[in-house]
Amino acid sequence: MRRAMAEAEVGDDVLDGDPTVLRLQARVAQLLGKHSALYFPTGTMANQAALWLLGEPGTEVYCHDDSHIVNWELAGTAALVGLQVRLVRGSPVMDADALRAAFRPHSVHAPRASLVCAENTHNGAGGMVTSLDRLRAIQATAAEAGLPLHLDGARLWNASVATGTPLADFAACASTVMVSFSKGLGAPVGACLVGDEVPMRRAWEVRKRFGGGMRQSGILAAAALHGLDHHLPRMHEDHRRARMLAAAVVNVPGVSVVAPDTNIVMLDLLAGQQASQVVAKAREAGVWVSAWTNTRVRAVLHLDVDDAGVARAGAVLAEALA
Ligand SMILES: Cc1ncc(COP(=O)(O)O)c(C=O)c1O
């Protein structure tokens, strides 16, 4: 990947286009079956740009209560876009019934909504996949209310690999989709916002306004292209190793393991233990996991962890948890 970056053909993407960025955008738009794609420095910026493109200031966006947009984007919805979040609760990932239950009855005193956001895979739910049927039902429910859908697909690659569902089938449910290159694909930074013709018309403008215009960004886009060529075909390995890790700790008393759909393993501590203590103990033994909440530990499998590494991580974690 470093070599591909060093050898990338570059131009000026703020001025008149960078050839490697253009190649990446065309490839991703084609993979997702959408009109066009625009390269962003981060997934967060691309999500916020989508909210700006599809949402209307002074209205509501329906989001799952444990979504990245709600918990980890520093209230950009409010600060950058002027949207109020209406939380969709009641299931580990959004579904059509939970979305419908969150709809407000019409009233001149109540805020209108302007869009719905879904996340696939769902980080907070442990990399859980929203199946194509479920996503179609969400889209149909949103459409009944006249609302477009934005899909935070930072890990849509994982959802597609785990289910065999083509990326384009997932993407067809949404007006805009964000996909990230800096997670399972292993690039240092970067994401694309991919979408239908109408919302994408102003995507370049909002990226520039948010400070996301980059010049010789082909150096970064080359990393993303390398990830698509070399790391997407091996992503199923991360899912297999996540199952290995889950199996290594599933019988530890006082721990409930969320069975992994993809590359994330969530461990819920039932016996009063603090996640920060488990994280510290594992780290002393050279295994890095994080505290998702006070009682939930998150472990992520990725291309730098091989079979021997996951076996060692499983043994260390089992001891730290016990
Ligand atoms: C589901 C989800 N969406 C968006 C992002 C943001 O991506 P970035 O770190 O590139 O801003 C992340 C990052 O972890 C994520 O997990």
The ligand as an SDF file (V2000), in Angstrom:
LIG
                    3D

 16 16  0  0  0  0  0  0  0  0999 V2000
  -20.1910    3.3280   11.5180 C   0  0  0  0  0  0  0  0  0  0  0  0
  -19.1820    4.4000   11.3700 C   0  0  0  0  0  0  0  0  0  0  0  0
  -19.4910    5.5000   10.6630 N   0  0  0  0  0  0  0  0  0  0  0  0
  -18.6070    6.4940   10.4710 C   0  0  0  0  0  0  0  0  0  0  0  0
  -17.3380    6.4320   10.9780 C   0  0  0  0  0  0  0  0  0  0  0  0
  -16.4010    7.5930   10.7840 C   0  0  0  0  0  0  0  0  0  0  0  0
  -15.3280    7.3210    9.9700 O   0  0  0  0  0  0  0  0  0  0  0  0
  -13.9910    8.2270   10.0750 P   0  0  0  0  0  0  0  0  0  0  0  0
  -13.2030    7.6740   11.2260 O   0  0  0  0  0  0  0  0  0  0  0  0
  -13.3150    8.0430    8.7630 O   0  0  0  0  0  0  0  0  0  0  0  0
  -14.4130    9.6320   10.3250 O   0  0  0  0  0  0  0  0  0  0  0  0
  -16.9680    5.3140   11.7460 C   0  0  0  0  0  0  0  0  0  0  0  0
  -15.6170    5.2400   12.3480 C   0  0  0  0  0  0  0  0  0  0  0  0
  -15.3490    4.4160   13.2000 O   0  0  0  0  0  0  0  0  0  0  0  0
  -17.9080    4.2750   11.9410 C   0  0  0  0  0  0  0  0  0  0  0  0
  -17.6280    3.1970   12.6840 O   0  0  0  0  0  0  0  0  0  0  0  0
  1  2  1  0
  2  3  1  0
  2 15  2  0
  3  4  2  0
  4  5  1  0
  5  6  1  0
  5 12  2  0
  6  7  1  0
  7  8  1  0
  8  9  2  0
  8 10  1  0
  8 11  1  0
 12 13  1  0
 12 15  1  0
 13 14  2  0
 15 16  1  0
M  END
$$$$
